[in-house]
């Protein structure tokens, strides 16, 4: 019998790529999503890649009774990967209560239901934002957790604490917390990718939309940072590599290979790439000259941050493999596919 995995937020950017990797690894997947920041058509893309149509239920994780009825309907869920969350930093500053309600209550509801339905473990989608402006780079898992720069970042920190407190209280579940650095790119088939609603909050969709003419100009926030070219540095990780890490984490958790009831892994490449370097790479792989403008620094931006992925490499048994050039090429191919489909 194939193991059954519930993926919350499974029609989203990282969620959909993870569903593909889970299905290709032989898992049965149930997706739940409220479609507040995604589109049900993603299911068709997953089907085209894998030949398997995942079960999809439209529901909101903050609705406890509806969520409970889902566990009753689909008995025997072995594990959960929890992506469902509001995730725009700027919006979280404007609407903090919405972020605390969505991001905290959804996790609490899942944790409460897991022992009732004998769900073994949960993989939690966290973020390198918990480290704030780092004292040193690269960052390993022992780096201090800094005060959050936004309500969004704070929900990640609080959710990690909720998981620990719940499990260490004696709850019969385990967890792997994955702290992502900066996911970019798209599936090489160009059947699924990042599909922002409205103006993109993330850099790469803004780059590709500027490249194809949807946006007039890209703003680069600051070129006076203490970095080689003055622009911010990030650890950009291919989304398919990131998705594969979730499959590895699920396998580790469900096969009782975890060293502790709660494990934390940083997911990154271990290399820092600046914003201006990323633009240069995009121009090379796309053949497009990008219209961009240097503007003032953006409040809350971290100067430079990249991962020390040794623990993920050596303990989890996962490594980021895709080159930044291929990753940017996949993002461009996806943008062109969207144009062919008449989207944006």
C-alpha positions in Angstrom: 0.0 0.0 0.0 1.3 3.4 -1.0 1.5 5.9 1.9 -1.0 8.7 2.0 0.3 12.3 2.4 -1.9 15.3 3.0 -0.5 18.4 1.4 -2.0 21.7 2.6 -1.5 24.6 0.2 -0.8 22.0 -2.5 -1.9 24.1 -5.4 0.6 26.8 -4.5 4.0 27.4 -5.9 6.1 25.1 -3.7 3.2 22.8 -2.8 2.4 21.9 -6.5 6.1 21.0 -7.2 6.2 18.9 -4.1 3.0 17.1 -5.1 4.7 16.2 -8.4 7.7 14.8 -6.6 5.6 12.9 -4.0 3.5 11.2 -6.8 6.6 10.3 -8.8 8.0 8.7 -5.6 4.9 6.6 -5.3 2.9 8.4 -2.6 -0.8 8.9 -2.7 -1.5 12.7 -2.3 -4.5 14.5 -1.0 -4.3 18.3 -1.6 -6.3 20.8 0.4 -6.2 24.5 -0.5 -8.6 27.4 -0.1 -7.3 28.9 -3.5 -6.8 32.3 -1.9 -3.4 32.6 -3.6 -3.5 29.8 -6.2 -5.5 28.3 -9.0 -7.2 24.9 -9.2 -5.9 24.6 -12.9 -2.5 23.7 -11.3 -4.0 20.2 -10.8 -4.0 19.8 -14.6 -0.4 20.7 -14.8 0.4 18.1 -12.1 -1.6 15.5 -14.0 0.2 16.3 -17.3 3.6 15.8 -15.6 2.9 12.7 -13.5 -0.1 11.0 -15.2 -1.8 10.9 -11.8 -4.6 13.3 -10.8 -4.2 14.0 -7.1 -7.3 14.2 -4.8 -8.2 17.8 -4.4 -10.5 19.3 -1.8 -11.1 23.1 -1.5 -11.2 23.9 2.1 -9.6 26.3 4.7 -7.4 24.8 7.4 -8.8 27.4 9.9 -12.2 25.7 9.7 -11.8 23.0 12.3 -15.0 21.0 11.7 -14.5 20.9 7.9 -10.9 19.9 8.4 -11.9 17.1 10.8 -14.5 15.8 8.3 -11.7 15.6 5.7 -9.7 13.3 8.0 -12.8 11.2 8.5 -13.4 11.0 4.7 -9.8 10.0 3.9 -8.8 7.5 6.6 -5.2 6.4 7.0 -3.3 9.6 6.3 0.3 8.8 7.2 1.9 12.3 7.1 1.2 15.9 6.4 3.3 18.6 4.6 2.0 21.9 5.7 2.5 24.8 3.2 -0.9 26.6 3.6 -0.2 30.1 4.9 -0.5 33.8 4.0 3.0 34.8 3.0 3.4 38.4 1.8 5.7 40.3 4.2 4.2 43.8 3.3 0.6 42.6 3.6 1.3 41.0 7.0 2.4 44.5 8.3 -0.9 45.9 7.0 -3.1 43.0 8.1 -1.4 41.4 11.1 -4.5 39.8 12.6 -5.3 38.0 9.4 -1.8 36.6 9.3 -1.9 35.4 12.9 -5.3 33.8 12.4 -4.5 32.1 9.1 -1.0 30.9 9.9 -1.3 30.0 13.6 -4.9 28.5 13.7 -4.3 26.4 10.6 -1.3 24.7 12.2 -3.0 24.3 15.6 -6.0 22.6 14.0 -3.8 20.1 12.1 -1.8 19.3 15.2 -5.0 18.8 17.3 -6.3 16.3 14.7 -3.2 14.3 14.1 -3.3 12.1 17.2 -7.1 11.6 16.8 -6.5 10.1 13.3 -3.1 8.5 14.0 -1.1 10.7 11.7 2.6 10.0 12.3 4.3 13.2 11.4 4.2 16.7 9.9 6.8 18.5 7.7 6.5 22.2 8.3 7.3 24.8 5.7 9.4 27.4 7.6 11.8 30.1 6.4 15.3 31.6 6.8 13.5 34.8 7.9 13.6 33.4 11.4 17.4 34.2 11.4 16.8 37.9 10.7 19.9 39.9 9.7 22.6 37.2 10.4 25.7 37.8 12.5 27.7 35.6 10.1 27.3 33.8 6.8 26.7 31.0 5.9 24.0 30.2 8.4 23.6 26.8 10.0 20.8 25.6 12.2 22.4 26.7 15.4 22.4 30.4 14.4 20.3 32.5 16.8 16.7 33.2 16.1 16.3 37.0 15.8 13.2 39.2 16.5 11.0 39.0 13.5 10.9 41.9 11.0 7.2 41.3 10.2 4.1 39.6 11.4 4.7 37.0 8.6 8.2 36.2 9.9 6.8 36.1 13.5 4.2 33.5 12.5 7.0 31.2 11.3 8.8 31.6 14.6 5.7 31.0 16.7 4.6 28.0 14.6 8.0 26.4 15.1 7.5 27.0 18.9 4.0 25.6 18.8 5.3 22.4 17.1 8.0 21.9 19.7 5.7 22.6 22.6 3.1 20.2 21.4 5.4 17.4 20.6 7.5 17.8 23.8 4.2 17.8 25.8 4.1 14.1 24.9 2.0 14.2 21.7 2.5 11.0 19.7 3.7 12.7 16.6 7.0 13.9 15.1 8.0 16.8 12.9 10.7 18.0 10.5 10.9 21.8 10.1 12.4 22.9 6.8 13.8 26.5 6.7 13.9 27.6 3.1 16.1 30.2 1.7 14.9 31.7 -1.6 12.9 29.3 -3.9 12.9 30.2 -7.6 12.4 28.7 -11.0 9.8 26.3 -12.4 9.3 22.7 -13.3 11.4 21.9 -16.5 8.3 20.8 -18.3 6.9 24.4 -17.9 3.5 22.8 -16.9 3.7 24.3 -13.4 5.6 27.3 -11.9 5.2 30.4 -9.8 1.9 32.2 -10.6 1.6 35.4 -8.6 -1.8 37.0 -8.3 -1.4 40.7 -9.2 1.9 42.4 -8.9 4.6 39.9 -7.9 6.0 40.1 -4.4 9.0 38.0 -5.4 12.0 39.0 -7.4 12.1 36.3 -10.2 8.5 36.6 -11.4 9.1 40.4 -11.5 12.2 39.8 -13.6 10.5 37.5 -16.0 7.4 39.7 -16.3 9.6 42.7 -17.1 11.5 40.5 -19.6 8.3 39.6 -21.4 6.9 43.2 -21.3 4.1 42.8 -18.6 6.0 45.2 -16.3 7.7 48.3 -17.6 10.6 48.3 -15.3 12.2 46.3 -12.5 13.3 48.2 -9.3 16.5 47.1 -7.6 16.3 48.2 -4.0 19.7 49.6 -3.2 23.2 49.3 -4.7 25.0 50.7 -1.6 25.0 47.6 0.6 28.3 46.2 1.9 28.4 43.5 -0.9 30.7 43.2 -3.9 28.3 44.9 -6.3 26.3 46.8 -3.7 23.0 44.8 -4.1 21.5 42.4 -1.6 22.7 38.8 -1.6 20.4 35.8 -1.3 20.6 32.0 -1.5 18.4 31.1 -4.5 17.3 27.5 -4.6 15.6 25.7 -7.4 12.0 24.9 -6.6 12.2 21.3 -7.8 15.3 20.7 -5.6 13.3 22.2 -2.7 10.3 19.9 -3.5 12.6 16.8 -3.5 13.8 17.8 0.0 10.2 17.4 1.3 10.0 13.9 -0.1 13.3 13.0 1.6 11.9 14.5 4.8 8.7 12.5 4.6 10.6 9.3 4.0 12.9 10.0 7.0 10.0 10.8 9.3 7.7 7.9 8.3 10.5 5.3 8.3 11.6 6.3 11.9 15.0 7.5 10.9 14.7 10.9 12.7 17.3 11.5 15.4 14.8 13.5 17.4 11.1 14.1 17.6 11.6 17.5 16.1 14.3 18.1 13.5 15.3 21.3 11.8 17.1 21.6 8.4 18.2 24.6 6.4 17.5 24.2 2.7 19.7 26.2 0.4 22.6 25.9 -2.1 25.3 27.3 0.2 26.1 30.0 -2.4 25.1 33.7 -2.2 24.0 35.4 -5.5 23.3 39.1 -5.6 20.3 40.7 -7.2 22.4 42.3 -9.9 24.1 39.0 -10.6 20.7 37.3 -10.9 19.6 39.9 -13.4 22.8 39.4 -15.4 22.2 35.6 -15.5 18.6 36.1 -16.6 19.8 38.4 -19.5 22.2 35.7 -20.6 19.8 32.7 -20.6 16.9 34.7 -22.1 18.7 36.9 -24.6 16.6 39.8 -23.2 18.0 43.1 -22.0 16.2 43.9 -18.8 14.9 47.4 -18.1 15.8 48.0 -14.5 16.4 51.0 -12.3 18.4 51.3 -9.0 16.2 52.9 -6.3 16.5 53.4 -2.6 16.8 50.6 -0.1 13.5 48.9 0.9 12.7 48.8 4.6 13.2 45.4 6.3 15.5 44.0 3.6 18.4 41.9 4.9 21.8 42.8 3.4 23.1 39.3 2.8 22.1 35.8 3.8 22.9 32.3 2.5 22.8 28.8 4.0 25.2 26.4 5.3 23.4 23.3 4.0 25.8 20.7 5.6 23.2 19.2 7.9 20.7 18.8 5.1 23.4 17.3 2.9 24.9 14.9 5.5 22.0 14.1 7.8 18.8 14.4 5.7 20.7 13.1 2.6 19.5 15.9 0.3 21.6 18.3 -1.9 20.6 21.1 -4.1 21.7 20.1 -7.6 20.4 22.5 -10.2 22.5 25.3 -11.5 21.3 28.9 -11.2 21.5 29.3 -15.0 19.1 26.3 -15.6 16.9 27.6 -12.8 16.5 31.0 -14.4 16.0 29.4 -17.8 13.1 27.3 -16.4 11.5 30.5 -14.9 11.8 32.1 -18.4 10.3 29.1 -20.1 7.4 29.1 -17.7 6.8 32.8 -18.3 6.7 32.1 -22.1 4.3 29.2 -21.5 2.0 31.6 -19.6 2.1 34.0 -22.6 1.1 31.1 -24.9 -1.8 30.3 -22.7 -3.0 33.9 -22.6 -2.3 34.3 -18.9 -0.9 37.8 -18.0 
